Amino acid sequence: MLPALAAELGVAEVHALAWPEAGRLAADTRTTEALAARGVALVLHDGHTLLPPGAVRGAQDQAFKVYSAFARAARALGIPGPAPAPARLDWRPAPGEALADLAPDMRRGAAVLAAHAPEAGERAALRRLDQFLDRPVQDHATARDRIDLPGGTSGLSEALAVGEIGPRTIWAAARAVPGRGAEKFLSELLWRDFAWALLADRPDLPRANYRPDWDRFGWQGDGPQAEGWRRAMTGIPLVDAGLREMFVTGTMHNRVRMVVDSFLTKHLLTDWRVGAAWFDDCLTDWDPASNAMNWQWVAGSGPDAAPYFRVFNPALQAEKFDPAGAYRRRWLDPASGYFEAGSRAWGLDPAAPVRPLIGLAEGRARARAALAAMGSTLAPGHDG
Ligand SMILES: Cc1cc2nc3c(=O)[nH]c(=O)nc-3n(C[C@H](O)[C@H](O)[C@H](O)COP(=O)(O)OP(=O)(O)OC[C@H]3O[C@@H](n4cnc5c(N)ncnc54)[C@H](O)[C@@H]3O)c2cc1C
């Protein structure tokens, strides 16, 4: 379609953002060849990440395995500014499909989703960035973990994932803001780059344990427990609240992502790939690199220095980061829309009691025993 369109418009070059993932690179090669056959060049630009994945390397030309060393080296290289906008851009808005037009095909849940539909487009993303840098960023270092309070984080991940805004634009604007909050915000953008650098180094990151030792760990596969987790019916309030938020809105607070990941992989001893696939189905900010890195980081099989034996306690996390229970009430309330948006085939009944899939203490003890057995087989220094 693209080569035909380029020929119809009589253009000599097609410019696009390079999306440096293995499958996508292969697709770009095919597009390059198809365009070249019609005398059109495909010009790919960096900018999906702050620095091209693979550009930040250690003294022995190796990829970094630890975030802090990666971040230091990336900052030392210097983050390029955003490319200038083209002097002239003739464009016509593509005919979009309004959610209301899609609703009849969705059968159910459209009204619920409409209430959470994000404002799409570059202008909206730039406005969100301005608003965040104007004031909330100053409290970001502490407020970023408060799941009950809106505005603690920028809410830009979806715009970044779909390319509505570039990370270099965000970096340049945030660097001009003094203070600890802005510094923390910049370091988070570097986590995203770290994930892409890991994916460039290990294209199988979304499929294989980053640390092959973990192939020996007895992860359980998909099954009734994982299904209970997917349906947000684990009986653990913070876990269910997070999974319901994601199902209805397509997003979930970072702190809650860590808690639901830990619950699945540690309390339920279920393979991180089962959870990562569900995030892939549900998240509007889904990103192959960030999703895989974070799932593995929490599960214990991943890069960086996260101690693999850490088991998040969802009750303590809730007490700390949702102290008055506002977040849990919002998403556990039958009026949250979850029961209307959820699949009818799941047979969910808001009035039916939800029994915990496993007690928190029992799940923790079982996980610690499995992790200790695993740990005794690992080389020293595994967790650092
Ligand atoms: C299990 C798990 C799965 C995740 N899957 C994804 C995913 O598929 N796509 C995705 O974009 N993020 C993912 N994240 C990271 C993080 O949760 C989201 O980027 C964050 O919730 C976005 O909110 P924000 O834009 O308000 O973040 P802010 O706090 O405002 O941060 C600014 C930006 O920094 C980046 N960032 C922040 N934290 C991280 C992180 N831990 N890893 C990588 N980049 C980060 C994001 O691009 C984010 O937009 C995952 C985290 C976990 C624990």
The ligand as an SDF file (V2000), in Angstrom:
LIG
                    3D

 53 58  0  0  0  0  0  0  0  0999 V2000
    5.3890   -5.4600   34.9060 C   0  0  0  0  0  0  0  0  0  0  0  0
    5.5510   -4.1280   34.2090 C   0  0  0  0  0  0  0  0  0  0  0  0
    5.2270   -3.9900   32.8570 C   0  0  0  0  0  0  0  0  0  0  0  0
    5.3910   -2.7640   32.2050 C   0  0  0  0  0  0  0  0  0  0  0  0
    5.0580   -2.6690   30.8710 N   0  0  0  0  0  0  0  0  0  0  0  0
    5.2410   -1.4800   30.2280 C   0  0  0  0  0  0  0  0  0  0  0  0
    4.8920   -1.3550   28.8490 C   0  0  0  0  0  0  0  0  0  0  0  0
    4.4510   -2.3040   28.1910 O   0  0  0  0  0  0  0  0  0  0  0  0
    5.0630   -0.1360   28.2590 N   0  0  0  0  0  0  0  0  0  0  0  0
    5.5640    0.9500   28.9490 C   0  0  0  0  0  0  0  0  0  0  0  0
    5.7060    2.0230   28.3810 O   0  0  0  0  0  0  0  0  0  0  0  0
    5.9250    0.8340   30.2520 N   0  0  0  0  0  0  0  0  0  0  0  0
    5.7700   -0.3250   30.9080 C   0  0  0  0  0  0  0  0  0  0  0  0
    6.0970   -0.4140   32.2390 N   0  0  0  0  0  0  0  0  0  0  0  0
    6.7640    0.7310   32.8880 C   0  0  0  0  0  0  0  0  0  0  0  0
    5.8560    1.7250   33.6010 C   0  0  0  0  0  0  0  0  0  0  0  0
    4.9100    1.0820   34.4190 O   0  0  0  0  0  0  0  0  0  0  0  0
    5.1030    2.6720   32.6660 C   0  0  0  0  0  0  0  0  0  0  0  0
    5.9670    3.2020   31.6940 O   0  0  0  0  0  0  0  0  0  0  0  0
    4.5230    3.8060   33.5330 C   0  0  0  0  0  0  0  0  0  0  0  0
    3.4560    3.2930   34.3160 O   0  0  0  0  0  0  0  0  0  0  0  0
    4.0740    4.8940   32.6720 C   0  0  0  0  0  0  0  0  0  0  0  0
    3.4380    5.9130   33.4120 O   0  0  0  0  0  0  0  0  0  0  0  0
    3.8800    7.4120   33.1700 P   0  0  0  0  0  0  0  0  0  0  0  0
    4.0210    7.7090   31.7290 O   0  0  0  0  0  0  0  0  0  0  0  0
    2.9090    8.2420   33.9510 O   0  0  0  0  0  0  0  0  0  0  0  0
    5.3380    7.3800   33.8480 O   0  0  0  0  0  0  0  0  0  0  0  0
    6.2890    8.5110   34.4170 P   0  0  0  0  0  0  0  0  0  0  0  0
    6.5770    8.1650   35.8400 O   0  0  0  0  0  0  0  0  0  0  0  0
    5.7920    9.8680   34.1420 O   0  0  0  0  0  0  0  0  0  0  0  0
    7.6390    8.2330   33.6070 O   0  0  0  0  0  0  0  0  0  0  0  0
    7.9740    8.8880   32.3770 C   0  0  0  0  0  0  0  0  0  0  0  0
    8.3000    7.8720   31.3190 C   0  0  0  0  0  0  0  0  0  0  0  0
    9.4330    7.1050   31.7120 O   0  0  0  0  0  0  0  0  0  0  0  0
    9.2940    5.7700   31.2290 C   0  0  0  0  0  0  0  0  0  0  0  0
    9.2980    4.8160   32.3510 N   0  0  0  0  0  0  0  0  0  0  0  0
    8.8960    5.0320   33.6290 C   0  0  0  0  0  0  0  0  0  0  0  0
    9.0780    3.9230   34.3710 N   0  0  0  0  0  0  0  0  0  0  0  0
    9.5880    2.9890   33.5360 C   0  0  0  0  0  0  0  0  0  0  0  0
    9.9800    1.6290   33.7050 C   0  0  0  0  0  0  0  0  0  0  0  0
    9.9130    0.9930   34.8860 N   0  0  0  0  0  0  0  0  0  0  0  0
   10.4570    0.9710   32.6330 N   0  0  0  0  0  0  0  0  0  0  0  0
   10.5590    1.5580   31.4260 C   0  0  0  0  0  0  0  0  0  0  0  0
   10.2100    2.8440   31.2090 N   0  0  0  0  0  0  0  0  0  0  0  0
    9.7240    3.5410   32.2430 C   0  0  0  0  0  0  0  0  0  0  0  0
    7.9590    5.6870   30.4940 C   0  0  0  0  0  0  0  0  0  0  0  0
    8.1880    5.8690   29.1140 O   0  0  0  0  0  0  0  0  0  0  0  0
    7.1910    6.8630   31.0860 C   0  0  0  0  0  0  0  0  0  0  0  0
    6.1930    7.3770   30.2280 O   0  0  0  0  0  0  0  0  0  0  0  0
    5.9160   -1.6410   32.9150 C   0  0  0  0  0  0  0  0  0  0  0  0
    6.2190   -1.7770   34.2840 C   0  0  0  0  0  0  0  0  0  0  0  0
    6.0290   -3.0080   34.9280 C   0  0  0  0  0  0  0  0  0  0  0  0
    6.3900   -3.1190   36.3920 C   0  0  0  0  0  0  0  0  0  0  0  0
  1  2  1  0
  2  3  1  0
  2 52  2  0
  3  4  2  0
  4  5  1  0
  4 50  1  0
  5  6  2  0
  6  7  1  0
  6 13  1  0
  7  8  2  0
  7  9  1  0
  9 10  1  0
 10 11  2  0
 10 12  1  0
 12 13  2  0
 13 14  1  0
 14 15  1  0
 14 50  1  0
 15 16  1  0
 16 17  1  0
 16 18  1  0
 18 19  1  0
 18 20  1  0
 20 21  1  0
 20 22  1  0
 22 23  1  0
 23 24  1  0
 24 25  2  0
 24 26  1  0
 24 27  1  0
 27 28  1  0
 28 29  2  0
 28 30  1  0
 28 31  1  0
 31 32  1  0
 32 33  1  0
 33 34  1  0
 33 48  1  0
 34 35  1  0
 35 36  1  0
 35 46  1  0
 36 37  1  0
 36 45  1  0
 37 38  2  0
 38 39  1  0
 39 40  1  0
 39 45  2  0
 40 41  1  0
 40 42  2  0
 42 43  1  0
 43 44  2  0
 44 45  1  0
 46 47  1  0
 46 48  1  0
 48 49  1  0
 50 51  2  0
 51 52  1  0
 52 53  1  0
M  END
$$$$
